[in-house]
């Protein structure tokens, strides 16, 4: 899944939901002005873990309606971006340049979009996805998260498999669960404190572990593990917390400190790291107070890191080879919001970032502008997109797991 593909020199299919046209005079893609859709178009392109003890038996699983969290605020404007260079990876600027074709490619899980000169072949379904991607507020009016399952200890690390099921960890119970067809079952027991998890571009399950292992692993279908990284320059990690797969087979991960690491702390800092496809561990940043959530933009040219220590999210530019540069502040949780503590994050196909903070999810544009916030009772820990159309946002909240329908597909 999510493999780069060559784009054919054929005409652009059209659909009534969105009117798009391109010229091919210079071999580059030039979107015409979009027809009005759902409002005005903005042509400017503005776009601690608690101390708990393991439970002896699996908890009861209950599905059905639960508490009704509410959407607090909603954005209003609809915007689009124009493509400045459609012959390589998308430019990373304060106002990302995304053509409709690039958005479509991202939605289809293409890791690194590289188009050939000429027109892009899009089906009516793909154009519908582009239309969805240009929606200003991805949260449907009146939408509320729905309870999926409860009775756990402390849920974390949701990830949706390309085979159609959700997995998540229960930190207090030291297990990983699989949720499918309305039922949750133990998937890994014991899990040695697996925390953040994700499926990579080949469908392989990756996990960040903070237990005795203090490592990053790949987990096969038969549950056997391969250690991808366990130390930096001979010193064990503090306790890997969350990770983001890179398109070339590598990954990025955070390594904070929550309490004294089992076996003692060896590193003198809390870091962000990259593991190359060859297995080399590269330091990305050692200056954050407590890096936690981590995510990549749809085109993988931006890396987002949530610093739980100062309520800020930082962004870095990412080169095609995975090298990072140009660290800068992306978003700060508003003061006196009562939601301090940035945690797990997810990104939708339009590049919007979903940041969990204690009892709210902050939805932020690629420009860093706040779109909306979603309040949920309890301690939010992480989010992940799933479902057949990737429009279901799964949310881990203390002893519960919720889901919520989103108008824009997410990135798995």
HELIX and SHEET records of a PDB file:
HELIX    1   1 UNK A  100  UNK A  107  1                                   8    
HELIX    2   2 UNK A  124  UNK A  133  1                                  10    
SHEET    1   A 2 UNK A  41  UNK A  42  0                                        
SHEET    2   A 2 UNK A  78  UNK A  79  1                                        
SHEET    1   B 5 UNK A  70  UNK A  73  0                                        
SHEET    2   B 5 UNK A 370  UNK A 375 -1                                        
SHEET    3   B 5 UNK A 360  UNK A 364 -1                                        
SHEET    4   B 5 UNK A 353  UNK A 357 -1                                        
SHEET    5   B 5 UNK A 342  UNK A 347 -1                                        
SHEET    1   C 4 UNK A 146  UNK A 149  0                                        
SHEET    2   C 4 UNK A 400  UNK A 405 -1                                        
SHEET    3   C 4 UNK A 392  UNK A 397 -1                                        
SHEET    4   C 4 UNK A 380  UNK A 386 -1                                        
SHEET    1   D 4 UNK A 155  UNK A 160  0                                        
SHEET    2   D 4 UNK A 166  UNK A 170 -1                                        
SHEET    3   D 4 UNK A 175  UNK A 180 -1                                        
SHEET    4   D 4 UNK A 183  UNK A 189 -1                                        
SHEET    1   E 4 UNK A 194  UNK A 199  0                                        
SHEET    2   E 4 UNK A 205  UNK A 209 -1                                        
SHEET    3   E 4 UNK A 216  UNK A 219 -1                                        
SHEET    4   E 4 UNK A 225  UNK A 229 -1                                        
SHEET    1   F 2 UNK A 231  UNK A 232  0                                        
SHEET    2   F 2 UNK A 235  UNK A 236 -1                                        
SHEET    1   G 4 UNK A 242  UNK A 245  0                                        
SHEET    2   G 4 UNK A 251  UNK A 255 -1                                        
SHEET    3   G 4 UNK A 271  UNK A 275 -1                                        
SHEET    4   G 4 UNK A 281  UNK A 285 -1                                        
SHEET    1   H 4 UNK A 291  UNK A 296  0                                        
SHEET    2   H 4 UNK A 302  UNK A 307 -1                                        
SHEET    3   H 4 UNK A 312  UNK A 318 -1                                        
SHEET    4   H 4 UNK A 324  UNK A 332 -1                                        
END                                                                             
